[in-house]
Amino acid sequence: MPIQTPAFKLICASCGWTKVFPPMGDLRFPGQVPEKCPTCGNEHLKRLQPNFAEKILVNIFKKL
């Protein structure tokens, strides 16, 4: 039985790029989550929990 992965947010400390990823199934495929910042190329992305409002918005946009 698949276990849903939680939503998370990636933040680039160099340029401030950020993206919230919605909850998904128990598997994420290569390319779904960037390994480096698409804006500046920084490979050190910080992974955080999204706040309540970001979780709500990402779930709404996932369903559209």
PyMOL CGO cylinders between C-alpha atoms (Angstrom):
from pymol import cmd
from pymol.cgo import CYLINDER

trace = [
    CYLINDER, 0.00, 0.00, 0.00, 1.54, 3.35, -1.01, 0.3, 1, 1, 1, 1, 1, 1,
    CYLINDER, 1.54, 3.35, -1.01, 2.37, 5.85, 1.69, 0.3, 1, 1, 1, 1, 1, 1,
    CYLINDER, 2.37, 5.85, 1.69, 2.00, 9.47, 0.65, 0.3, 1, 1, 1, 1, 1, 1,
    CYLINDER, 2.00, 9.47, 0.65, 5.16, 11.56, 0.94, 0.3, 1, 1, 1, 1, 1, 1,
    CYLINDER, 5.16, 11.56, 0.94, 4.64, 14.88, 2.72, 0.3, 1, 1, 1, 1, 1, 1,
    CYLINDER, 4.64, 14.88, 2.72, 4.71, 18.23, 0.97, 0.3, 1, 1, 1, 1, 1, 1,
    CYLINDER, 4.71, 18.23, 0.97, 8.05, 20.03, 1.18, 0.3, 1, 1, 1, 1, 1, 1,
    CYLINDER, 8.05, 20.03, 1.18, 9.67, 23.27, 0.09, 0.3, 1, 1, 1, 1, 1, 1,
    CYLINDER, 9.67, 23.27, 0.09, 13.08, 23.75, -1.54, 0.3, 1, 1, 1, 1, 1, 1,
    CYLINDER, 13.08, 23.75, -1.54, 14.90, 27.05, -1.06, 0.3, 1, 1, 1, 1, 1, 1,
    CYLINDER, 14.90, 27.05, -1.06, 18.11, 28.24, -2.69, 0.3, 1, 1, 1, 1, 1, 1,
    CYLINDER, 18.11, 28.24, -2.69, 20.22, 30.23, -0.22, 0.3, 1, 1, 1, 1, 1, 1,
    CYLINDER, 20.22, 30.23, -0.22, 22.16, 31.93, -3.04, 0.3, 1, 1, 1, 1, 1, 1,
    CYLINDER, 22.16, 31.93, -3.04, 19.39, 33.50, -5.10, 0.3, 1, 1, 1, 1, 1, 1,
    CYLINDER, 19.39, 33.50, -5.10, 16.22, 32.99, -3.03, 0.3, 1, 1, 1, 1, 1, 1,
    CYLINDER, 16.22, 32.99, -3.03, 14.49, 30.66, -5.52, 0.3, 1, 1, 1, 1, 1, 1,
    CYLINDER, 14.49, 30.66, -5.52, 11.78, 28.62, -3.81, 0.3, 1, 1, 1, 1, 1, 1,
    CYLINDER, 11.78, 28.62, -3.81, 9.29, 25.96, -4.83, 0.3, 1, 1, 1, 1, 1, 1,
    CYLINDER, 9.29, 25.96, -4.83, 6.74, 23.96, -2.86, 0.3, 1, 1, 1, 1, 1, 1,
    CYLINDER, 6.74, 23.96, -2.86, 6.21, 20.34, -3.92, 0.3, 1, 1, 1, 1, 1, 1,
    CYLINDER, 6.21, 20.34, -3.92, 2.82, 18.73, -3.26, 0.3, 1, 1, 1, 1, 1, 1,
    CYLINDER, 2.82, 18.73, -3.26, 2.32, 15.43, -1.46, 0.3, 1, 1, 1, 1, 1, 1,
    CYLINDER, 2.32, 15.43, -1.46, 2.78, 12.51, -3.83, 0.3, 1, 1, 1, 1, 1, 1,
    CYLINDER, 2.78, 12.51, -3.83, 2.75, 8.73, -3.75, 0.3, 1, 1, 1, 1, 1, 1,
    CYLINDER, 2.75, 8.73, -3.75, 5.53, 6.82, -2.04, 0.3, 1, 1, 1, 1, 1, 1,
    CYLINDER, 5.53, 6.82, -2.04, 7.84, 7.20, -5.04, 0.3, 1, 1, 1, 1, 1, 1,
    CYLINDER, 7.84, 7.20, -5.04, 9.33, 10.27, -6.72, 0.3, 1, 1, 1, 1, 1, 1,
    CYLINDER, 9.33, 10.27, -6.72, 10.88, 9.74, -10.13, 0.3, 1, 1, 1, 1, 1, 1,
    CYLINDER, 10.88, 9.74, -10.13, 14.18, 11.27, -11.26, 0.3, 1, 1, 1, 1, 1, 1,
    CYLINDER, 14.18, 11.27, -11.26, 13.63, 14.78, -12.56, 0.3, 1, 1, 1, 1, 1, 1,
    CYLINDER, 13.63, 14.78, -12.56, 10.54, 15.49, -10.46, 0.3, 1, 1, 1, 1, 1, 1,
    CYLINDER, 10.54, 15.49, -10.46, 12.62, 17.24, -7.81, 0.3, 1, 1, 1, 1, 1, 1,
    CYLINDER, 12.62, 17.24, -7.81, 15.57, 19.38, -8.95, 0.3, 1, 1, 1, 1, 1, 1,
    CYLINDER, 15.57, 19.38, -8.95, 18.99, 18.53, -7.55, 0.3, 1, 1, 1, 1, 1, 1,
    CYLINDER, 18.99, 18.53, -7.55, 20.25, 22.07, -8.15, 0.3, 1, 1, 1, 1, 1, 1,
    CYLINDER, 20.25, 22.07, -8.15, 18.70, 25.51, -8.40, 0.3, 1, 1, 1, 1, 1, 1,
    CYLINDER, 18.70, 25.51, -8.40, 17.20, 26.08, -11.87, 0.3, 1, 1, 1, 1, 1, 1,
    CYLINDER, 17.20, 26.08, -11.87, 17.95, 29.82, -11.58, 0.3, 1, 1, 1, 1, 1, 1,
    CYLINDER, 17.95, 29.82, -11.58, 21.57, 30.01, -10.42, 0.3, 1, 1, 1, 1, 1, 1,
    CYLINDER, 21.57, 30.01, -10.42, 22.78, 26.38, -10.46, 0.3, 1, 1, 1, 1, 1, 1,
    CYLINDER, 22.78, 26.38, -10.46, 23.53, 26.18, -6.72, 0.3, 1, 1, 1, 1, 1, 1,
    CYLINDER, 23.53, 26.18, -6.72, 23.61, 22.52, -5.64, 0.3, 1, 1, 1, 1, 1, 1,
    CYLINDER, 23.61, 22.52, -5.64, 22.93, 23.19, -1.95, 0.3, 1, 1, 1, 1, 1, 1,
    CYLINDER, 22.93, 23.19, -1.95, 19.16, 23.49, -1.67, 0.3, 1, 1, 1, 1, 1, 1,
    CYLINDER, 19.16, 23.49, -1.67, 17.55, 23.69, 1.76, 0.3, 1, 1, 1, 1, 1, 1,
    CYLINDER, 17.55, 23.69, 1.76, 14.57, 21.39, 2.27, 0.3, 1, 1, 1, 1, 1, 1,
    CYLINDER, 14.57, 21.39, 2.27, 11.90, 22.69, 4.67, 0.3, 1, 1, 1, 1, 1, 1,
    CYLINDER, 11.90, 22.69, 4.67, 8.34, 22.00, 5.67, 0.3, 1, 1, 1, 1, 1, 1,
    CYLINDER, 8.34, 22.00, 5.67, 5.92, 24.39, 3.94, 0.3, 1, 1, 1, 1, 1, 1,
    CYLINDER, 5.92, 24.39, 3.94, 3.80, 26.60, 6.17, 0.3, 1, 1, 1, 1, 1, 1,
    CYLINDER, 3.80, 26.60, 6.17, 0.05, 26.06, 6.49, 0.3, 1, 1, 1, 1, 1, 1,
    CYLINDER, 0.05, 26.06, 6.49, -0.90, 28.51, 3.71, 0.3, 1, 1, 1, 1, 1, 1,
    CYLINDER, -0.90, 28.51, 3.71, 1.62, 26.99, 1.28, 0.3, 1, 1, 1, 1, 1, 1,
    CYLINDER, 1.62, 26.99, 1.28, 0.27, 23.49, 1.97, 0.3, 1, 1, 1, 1, 1, 1,
    CYLINDER, 0.27, 23.49, 1.97, -3.29, 24.65, 1.23, 0.3, 1, 1, 1, 1, 1, 1,
    CYLINDER, -3.29, 24.65, 1.23, -2.28, 26.43, -1.99, 0.3, 1, 1, 1, 1, 1, 1,
    CYLINDER, -2.28, 26.43, -1.99, -0.17, 23.56, -3.32, 0.3, 1, 1, 1, 1, 1, 1,
    CYLINDER, -0.17, 23.56, -3.32, -3.04, 21.11, -2.72, 0.3, 1, 1, 1, 1, 1, 1,
    CYLINDER, -3.04, 21.11, -2.72, -5.49, 23.41, -4.53, 0.3, 1, 1, 1, 1, 1, 1,
    CYLINDER, -5.49, 23.41, -4.53, -3.20, 23.84, -7.56, 0.3, 1, 1, 1, 1, 1, 1,
    CYLINDER, -3.20, 23.84, -7.56, -2.44, 20.10, -7.63, 0.3, 1, 1, 1, 1, 1, 1,
    CYLINDER, -2.44, 20.10, -7.63, -6.14, 19.41, -8.19, 0.3, 1, 1, 1, 1, 1, 1,
    CYLINDER, -6.14, 19.41, -8.19, -6.52, 21.90, -11.08, 0.3, 1, 1, 1, 1, 1, 1,
]
cmd.load_cgo(trace, "trace")
